[in-house]
Amino acid sequence: MNDDDFGLLDTDDTLEIFKLKNVPSSKDREEADFVARRKPIKDSEFTTYEPAFLKVHEELRKGLRKLKPFDSTETNLEEGRFYILDGILLFLERVDVEEKERKIPSGNRVRKDGRTRIIFENGTESNMLYRSLGKQLLNNGKIVTETDSSIENELFKNANIVNEDDTETGWIYILKSKSTNKDIASIKDLYKIGFSKVDVKDRVKNAKKEPTYLMADVHIVSTIKCYNINPHKFEQLLHRFFAEVCLNVDIYDENGRRITPREWFVVPLPVIDKVIDLIIAESIVNYRYDSVLQDIVLRS
């Protein structure tokens, strides 16, 4: 078809083969899934949720919570979190997902999908698909951040209780980029701080094909095995602590899509290690990072 230099096949009849009839687009399917499964819930049931919505609005007004961009279903969409979609506050109460491995050019990936239960502040609910919700939020949604106290309470609960029956929750990791891009390689003290539910070596083996790793191989500086704590909450605290020195750069994947990684920070390694120790000691709330001094200081 591509060798038709004279356009002999470029007619209305031949071009019809490219027009799919009676097959809805993926976007149409997602929107239909979103709309069709929204229904009112009983007033008596909604009264158990309404105070939480009012509290979130109050905490947003006071600055205890903030609205952040939603840029990844895999890392941003969590059970028990609040989100803004098309200007409406929603609570993702439950996620009944299954993880299935699929093959893509850059290697095997685990893909999650399944039904959810979502409560909206207007008194409706939905059981739309997990990935459909993620795509809707990517199009026109925001994350409502948790309050500092809720993150810390979740992180420190049972954090120091480890016994032989425990299994790893995941791994906090610190990486350094091997990028040859002069704009990246020239940055001193640039590190990625994140977490993985699988072995970090397996997680980063295709780093040079993934924008989140700056399309380059990485050096594993250190890994921290987590027991009885939520590693994602651990990561959130680190990211909040170093938000002022988060790397702001756009990376393009092999298909030309622009992605802005959010887990790279310009901060000396000893400071990162010190902050991790403070989190484990449950005293991080007493400190902040001073980007001018490049050190941790007591909160005033």
C-alpha positions in Angstrom: 0.0 0.0 0.0 2.9 2.4 0.8 4.4 1.8 -2.6 1.4 3.2 -4.5 3.4 6.2 -5.8 0.8 7.2 -8.4 -2.1 7.1 -5.9 -4.0 4.4 -7.8 -5.5 3.1 -4.6 -6.2 6.5 -3.2 -9.9 6.5 -4.0 -13.0 6.8 -1.8 -13.7 3.1 -2.3 -10.3 1.9 -1.3 -10.0 4.2 1.6 -13.1 2.7 3.0 -11.1 -0.2 4.4 -9.6 2.3 6.9 -13.0 3.4 8.2 -14.3 1.2 11.1 -18.0 1.1 11.2 -20.0 0.1 14.3 -16.8 -0.1 16.3 -16.7 2.6 19.1 -13.3 4.2 19.7 -11.4 3.5 22.9 -12.3 7.0 24.2 -16.0 6.5 23.5 -15.8 3.2 25.4 -14.1 4.8 28.4 -16.6 7.6 28.5 -19.5 5.2 28.2 -18.1 3.1 31.0 -17.8 6.2 33.1 -21.3 7.5 32.5 -23.3 4.3 32.3 -22.2 3.1 35.7 -22.9 6.2 37.7 -26.0 6.1 39.8 -27.4 7.8 42.9 -26.8 6.2 46.3 -29.2 6.3 49.2 -29.2 9.4 51.3 -28.8 7.3 54.4 -25.6 5.8 53.0 -24.2 9.0 51.7 -24.3 10.6 55.1 -21.4 8.4 56.1 -19.3 9.9 53.3 -20.4 13.5 53.3 -18.4 14.6 56.4 -15.2 13.4 54.8 -15.9 15.4 51.6 -16.6 18.5 53.7 -13.4 17.9 55.7 -11.3 17.6 52.5 -12.7 20.9 51.1 -11.8 22.6 54.4 -8.3 21.1 54.4 -7.8 22.3 50.8 -8.9 25.8 51.8 -6.4 25.8 54.8 -3.6 24.5 52.6 -3.3 21.2 54.5 -4.1 19.4 51.2 -3.2 20.4 47.7 -4.1 19.6 44.2 -1.4 17.9 42.1 -1.3 16.8 38.5 -2.4 13.2 37.8 0.2 11.8 35.4 0.2 8.0 35.9 -2.5 5.4 36.6 0.0 2.9 37.9 1.6 5.3 40.5 -1.1 7.9 41.2 -4.3 5.8 41.4 -4.8 4.3 44.9 -7.6 2.9 47.0 -8.6 5.2 49.8 -7.5 8.4 48.1 -9.5 11.6 47.0 -9.3 13.0 43.4 -10.9 15.8 41.4 -12.5 14.8 38.1 -14.2 17.4 35.9 -14.4 19.7 38.9 -16.1 17.1 41.2 -14.5 15.6 44.2 -14.5 11.8 44.4 -13.4 9.1 46.8 -11.9 5.9 45.4 -13.2 3.6 48.1 -12.3 0.2 46.7 -10.2 -1.3 43.9 -10.8 -4.9 42.9 -8.0 -5.3 40.5 -6.2 -8.2 38.9 -2.6 -8.0 37.8 -1.8 -9.5 34.4 1.6 -9.7 32.7 1.8 -8.4 29.2 4.6 -8.2 26.7 5.6 -4.9 25.2 8.8 -4.0 23.2 10.7 -2.7 26.3 10.0 -5.9 28.2 7.2 -7.6 30.2 5.0 -5.4 32.3 2.3 -6.1 34.9 -1.0 -4.4 33.9 -3.7 -3.8 36.5 -7.4 -3.5 35.8 -10.7 -4.4 37.3 -13.8 -2.8 38.8 -13.8 0.0 41.4 -16.2 1.6 43.8 -16.1 5.4 43.5 -18.2 7.8 45.6 -18.7 11.3 44.3 -19.5 14.4 46.4 -22.8 14.9 44.5 -24.2 11.7 46.0 -23.6 9.3 43.1 -21.4 6.2 42.8 -19.7 4.3 40.0 -18.1 0.9 39.5 -16.1 1.9 36.4 -13.0 0.1 35.3 -9.8 1.0 37.1 -7.9 1.9 33.9 -10.9 3.9 32.6 -10.9 6.0 35.7 -7.1 6.5 35.3 -7.6 7.7 31.7 -10.4 10.1 32.7 -8.2 11.6 35.4 -5.3 11.9 32.9 -7.6 13.9 30.6 -9.1 16.2 33.2 -8.3 15.3 36.8 -6.2 16.1 39.8 -4.8 14.3 42.8 -5.9 15.5 46.2 -2.8 15.1 48.4 -3.0 13.6 51.8 -2.4 15.7 54.9 1.1 15.4 56.5 -0.4 13.7 59.6 -2.3 11.1 57.6 0.8 10.1 55.6 2.9 9.9 58.8 0.3 7.9 60.7 0.0 5.4 57.9 3.7 5.1 57.5 4.7 4.6 61.2 1.9 2.2 62.1 3.6 -1.1 63.0 6.7 0.2 61.3 9.1 -1.2 64.0 7.5 -4.6 64.5 9.2 -7.2 62.4 9.2 -11.0 63.0 10.0 -14.1 61.0 6.6 -14.3 59.5 6.8 -10.9 57.9 7.5 -10.4 54.2 8.9 -7.4 52.4 6.5 -4.7 51.5 8.9 -3.4 48.8 12.1 -1.6 48.3 13.0 2.1 48.6 15.7 2.7 46.1 18.2 5.5 45.2 19.5 5.7 41.7 22.0 7.7 39.8 21.7 8.3 36.0 24.3 7.1 33.5 22.8 9.5 30.9 25.3 10.9 28.4 22.9 13.9 27.7 25.0 16.9 28.7 22.0 18.7 30.2 21.5 15.7 32.6 25.1 14.5 33.1 26.2 18.0 34.1 23.9 18.1 37.1 25.7 17.4 40.3 24.0 15.4 43.0 21.1 14.2 40.8 19.3 11.1 42.2 16.1 9.3 41.7 14.3 8.2 44.8 11.4 5.7 44.4 10.0 2.4 45.5 9.4 -1.0 43.8 7.4 -4.0 44.7 9.8 -6.2 42.7 13.6 -6.6 42.9 15.1 -3.3 41.9 17.5 -4.9 39.5 14.6 -6.3 37.6 12.7 -3.0 37.8 15.5 -1.0 36.1 16.8 -3.5 33.6 15.0 -1.6 30.8 15.8 1.8 32.1 17.3 3.1 28.9 13.9 2.6 27.2 11.8 4.3 29.9 11.4 8.1 30.3 11.0 7.8 34.1 14.7 6.8 34.1 15.6 9.6 31.7 15.9 7.1 28.8 19.3 6.0 30.2 20.8 3.2 32.2 21.1 3.8 35.9 23.4 2.9 38.8 21.8 1.5 41.9 23.2 3.5 44.7 21.3 1.8 47.5 18.1 -0.1 48.3 16.2 -0.3 51.5 14.0 -3.3 52.3 10.7 -2.3 53.9 8.7 -4.3 56.5 5.3 -3.4 57.9 5.2 0.1 56.4 3.7 1.4 53.3 6.6 2.0 51.0 4.6 4.4 48.9 3.9 6.5 52.0 7.6 6.4 52.7 8.3 7.7 49.1 5.6 10.4 49.5 7.3 11.8 52.6 10.7 11.8 50.8 9.2 13.6 47.8 7.4 16.1 49.9 10.5 16.8 51.9 12.6 17.4 48.7 9.8 19.0 46.6 11.8 22.3 46.2 14.7 20.5 44.5 12.7 18.2 42.2 14.2 18.0 38.7 12.0 19.8 36.2 12.7 18.3 32.8 10.7 16.9 29.9 11.7 13.6 28.4 10.4 12.1 25.2 9.9 8.3 24.8 10.5 6.3 21.6 7.0 7.3 20.3 7.7 11.0 20.8 5.4 11.3 23.8 6.4 13.9 26.4 6.8 12.8 30.0 7.9 14.8 33.0 9.6 12.5 35.6 8.8 13.5 39.2 11.2 11.2 41.2 14.6 12.9 40.4 16.0 15.3 42.9 19.1 17.5 43.1 20.3 16.9 46.6 23.5 15.5 48.2 23.4 11.8 48.9 24.4 12.1 52.6 21.3 14.3 53.1 19.1 11.7 51.5 20.5 9.0 53.8 19.9 11.3 56.8 16.3 12.0 55.8 15.6 8.3 55.5 17.0 7.8 59.0 14.8 10.6 60.4 11.7 9.0 58.8 12.5 5.6 60.3 13.1 7.4 63.7 9.6 9.1 63.3 11.1 12.5 63.8 11.1 13.8 60.2 8.1 16.1 61.1 10.5 18.3 63.1 12.8 19.1 60.2 12.7 20.6 56.7 15.2 20.8 53.8 17.0 24.1 53.2 18.0 24.1 49.5 20.3 27.1 50.0 22.3 25.4 52.8 21.8 22.0 51.1 21.1 20.6 54.6 18.4 19.6 57.0 17.3 22.2 59.5 14.9 22.3 62.4 11.4 23.7 61.6 10.9 27.1 63.1 
